[in-house]
């Protein structure tokens, strides 16, 4: 099943997250700049760190899915049910299900 989110790779450029599939400049898919909102206290470094985390999301989701599938199929000697439950919950959150 194809994931409905914008295809990766995503990269962080300052406080913006860019999807490179859309031409050489890419398309901004997220802005992590909250300095103009009265109730937010994010500074530039925090905004840039948020952009880096968001940009890594597609790869993190892919690797978590692969690792979870591997552990479900091959980890017989250790009780990993709690880890699998948490991994599946994180995957569901990322996919909005």
Buried (B, 14 or more C-beta within 10 A) or exposed (E): EEEEBBEBEBBBEEBBBBBBEEEEEBEEBBBBBBEEEEEEEBEEEBBBBBBEEBBBBBEEBEEBBEEBEEBEEEEEEEEBEEBBEEBBEBBEEBEEE
